[in-house]
Amino acid sequence: MTPPRKLHIKSYGCQMNVYDAQRMVDTLAGEGFVETANADEADLVILNTCHIREKASEKVYSELGRLRVMKDDAARQGRDVKIAVAGCVAQAEGEEIIRRAPTVGVVVGPQSYHHLPQLLKQAKAEGRALETEFPIEDKFGFLAPPKPDAIRSRGISAFVTVQEGCDKFCTFCVVPYTRGAEVSRPVTRIIEDVTRLADNGVREITLIGQNVNAYHGEGPDGRNWPLGKLLERLAAIPGVLRLRYSTSHPRDFEDSLIEAHRDLPALMPFVHLPVQSGSDRILAAMNRKHTAGDYRRVIDRFRTARQDIAFSSDFIVGFPGETEEDFSATLALVTQIGYAAAYSFKYSPRPGTPAADMREMVPAVAMDERLERLQNLIDSQQSAFNKAMIGTTVDVLFERAGRNPGQIVGRTAYLQPAHVMASLDIVGKVLPVRIDSLERYSLLGELAPRHARPQSSALSQTTIGA
């Protein structure tokens, strides 16, 4: 028998790329590839790239330089290693990647990775293969489903893409150019995916999309379903204990989604809702299509529907033209809302976006100082949120063995890691845990009696967001 070829995928950035990497593994399994965590032993290395973070393309080229050395070493040992670049940098850079890094054999955009088998054959025959067009067909209809063993090996939580692309065109963002226009998958296909995962031990599903709450996939009744109705249907699938979704836009919250948080016990009370800035002037320059007031009203709708709901967010500091007054408005919004967690970054221009041509750049020193102030505020809120868990009983979905002997790790409804001493047979179960202490960002506790009723969340016991 011919030994299987080994595949190594290095993913950068967002949850979409984690999901895409798994689907590439599933697709290439039919070509005789098995996944390896060690790039040095791989026959095919794929860099699954992200264009959101600062200097994304430079980091890819740096990694390609290291891979060239590895490829040359393998060639001296008689091994032919293929290198591919996938994802958003591939979509944005295209032929430039092959020009700058001739060691790359395949360049494929995020909408075309279902063509990887053909592209690898083309590269073998012609030396190079490039596909960065947006294909007419839906890639999800051509991807091989994951095998049961692969599903079980990936743990009890899984991502499922339900929507791709974005029509918002924020001035700082490359997504509309690298992922294309908003497209939603049909409801029946998503149900099939989630059922397959649940049948093989997955207990938590996170629905993902660049603008996930703009979901409008065709339902079995022939009508377009909003995200709230999709979640209601998925909550009825046996084995699904928890549902989440990410990432959302403040303009796209229909009543059905708010009501789903009120009515579905499986839908977790933790929403990632990026606002980016608290200044209406900067939000307009970003083309976010909402104001700080609009954002606050969305938060109020959620809190009216479910008292224990909590939020995370994204912030950009130092967007072109941001003044100290604008930044103060961001601090005021953070103080008013109160976050369980948040991500904050200094602005950096992305080639091809409107913001990249804006000239009112904020000095680097000011950006650094503002970012530090914002992160200190967010950290204080997250710390208060976590500390308020001490002494309460919370539900935890257990995921895996911990680092210490006999320790099992799970996550709360708010994605906080929680550690208890117990046997492995609790993995995949949701059990009440009495929280005794806090170690950095992790909660430490012990299993509570199964009849113990989880107490009200930390959010309702702290003053953040009041």
Summary of the structure (lengths in Angstrom):
residues: 466
radius of gyration: 23.0
end to end distance: 65.7
largest distance: 68.9
contacts: 1573
relative contact order: 0.08
helix: 39%
strand: 23%
